[in-house]
Amino acid sequence: MQRLIVGLSGSSGVIYGIRLLEVLHGIPDVETHLILSKGAELTLRFETQHGVDEVKSLANVVHNPENLAASVSSGSFQVSGMVVIPCSMKSLAQIALSLNDNLLTRAADVTLKERRKLVLVPRETPLHLGHLRHMTAVTEMGGIILPPVPSFYHAPKTIMDLIDQTVGKVLDQFGIEHHLFRRWGGDDT
Ligand SMILES: Cc1cc2nc3c(=O)[nH]c(=O)nc-3n(C[C@H](O)[C@H](O)[C@H](O)COP(=O)(O)O)c2cc1C
């Protein structure tokens, strides 16, 4: 059984987080702990037809982002790791600087200090030096920066194909099997 913390923060692309939760919902031996920031609730409203309760129903456990006493706030609570998808530049900066004033950033900080896997899917463009430095800092601390950058060799046809490719790359990080995109099999011609 894998226990995974899934943080959805308020950058554009909340659909990536929803899709990850949908896929994990169908995997019985993965237990998801969802932290949905207030910012993510806003983008959910602006960018999708999904309701907050509907998204919450995809997770096994839902945590209040203000509750710093939640289980995932402590390193003694065993989890495989955490993914923040999408990750706003605000949450990225807070994680890079250990500014743990909400549960999402506290859980990410705990993930790093326990040397567990932290995957951030940052969404902003263009990036200024501060954003890049924060990504460097998180990488230096052991985190993985996995921007939602599509590849085209698997011939995507729909927006969902592009989303699934990024979600599949996140699942790859945790060794979770999936069929969300066709893998490159090599070209031996
Ligand atoms: C519709 C919408 C789109 C946004 N897109 C982005 C974005 O792509 N990247 C980003 O860093 N912030 C974006 N923001 C701003 C964040 O929501 C804002 O910085 C918020 O404070 C992030 O807080 P959180 O990380 O705690 O969710 C967007 C806000 C809105 C309302």
The ligand as an SDF file (V2000), in Angstrom:
LIG
                    3D

 31 33  0  0  0  0  0  0  0  0999 V2000
   -7.4570   31.9930  -12.6980 C   0  0  0  0  0  0  0  0  0  0  0  0
   -6.1420   32.1100  -11.9810 C   0  0  0  0  0  0  0  0  0  0  0  0
   -5.0070   31.5860  -12.5700 C   0  0  0  0  0  0  0  0  0  0  0  0
   -3.7750   31.6620  -11.9120 C   0  0  0  0  0  0  0  0  0  0  0  0
   -2.6890   31.1040  -12.5170 N   0  0  0  0  0  0  0  0  0  0  0  0
   -1.5220   31.0820  -11.8800 C   0  0  0  0  0  0  0  0  0  0  0  0
   -0.4130   30.4180  -12.4740 C   0  0  0  0  0  0  0  0  0  0  0  0
   -0.4800   29.8530  -13.5610 O   0  0  0  0  0  0  0  0  0  0  0  0
    0.7480   30.3640  -11.7540 N   0  0  0  0  0  0  0  0  0  0  0  0
    0.8630   30.9370  -10.5250 C   0  0  0  0  0  0  0  0  0  0  0  0
    1.9450   30.8320   -9.9290 O   0  0  0  0  0  0  0  0  0  0  0  0
   -0.1820   31.5940   -9.9370 N   0  0  0  0  0  0  0  0  0  0  0  0
   -1.3680   31.6740  -10.5830 C   0  0  0  0  0  0  0  0  0  0  0  0
   -2.4370   32.3110  -10.0050 N   0  0  0  0  0  0  0  0  0  0  0  0
   -2.2320   33.0300   -8.7390 C   0  0  0  0  0  0  0  0  0  0  0  0
   -2.3390   32.1440   -7.4990 C   0  0  0  0  0  0  0  0  0  0  0  0
   -3.6240   31.5820   -7.3960 O   0  0  0  0  0  0  0  0  0  0  0  0
   -2.0190   32.9730   -6.2510 C   0  0  0  0  0  0  0  0  0  0  0  0
   -0.6560   33.3670   -6.2470 O   0  0  0  0  0  0  0  0  0  0  0  0
   -2.3600   32.2450   -4.9730 C   0  0  0  0  0  0  0  0  0  0  0  0
   -2.0230   33.1030   -3.8910 O   0  0  0  0  0  0  0  0  0  0  0  0
   -1.6220   30.9410   -4.8300 C   0  0  0  0  0  0  0  0  0  0  0  0
   -1.8350   30.4320   -3.5390 O   0  0  0  0  0  0  0  0  0  0  0  0
   -1.6640   28.8770   -3.2010 P   0  0  0  0  0  0  0  0  0  0  0  0
   -0.3700   28.4570   -3.7530 O   0  0  0  0  0  0  0  0  0  0  0  0
   -1.7150   28.8350   -1.7060 O   0  0  0  0  0  0  0  0  0  0  0  0
   -2.8360   28.1790   -3.8180 O   0  0  0  0  0  0  0  0  0  0  0  0
   -3.6720   32.2780  -10.6530 C   0  0  0  0  0  0  0  0  0  0  0  0
   -4.8350   32.8060  -10.0640 C   0  0  0  0  0  0  0  0  0  0  0  0
   -6.0400   32.7220  -10.7090 C   0  0  0  0  0  0  0  0  0  0  0  0
   -7.2660   33.2950  -10.0530 C   0  0  0  0  0  0  0  0  0  0  0  0
  1  2  1  0
  2  3  1  0
  2 30  2  0
  3  4  2  0
  4  5  1  0
  4 28  1  0
  5  6  2  0
  6  7  1  0
  6 13  1  0
  7  8  2  0
  7  9  1  0
  9 10  1  0
 10 11  2  0
 10 12  1  0
 12 13  2  0
 13 14  1  0
 14 15  1  0
 14 28  1  0
 15 16  1  0
 16 17  1  0
 16 18  1  0
 18 19  1  0
 18 20  1  0
 20 21  1  0
 20 22  1  0
 22 23  1  0
 23 24  1  0
 24 25  2  0
 24 26  1  0
 24 27  1  0
 28 29  2  0
 29 30  1  0
 30 31  1  0
M  END
$$$$
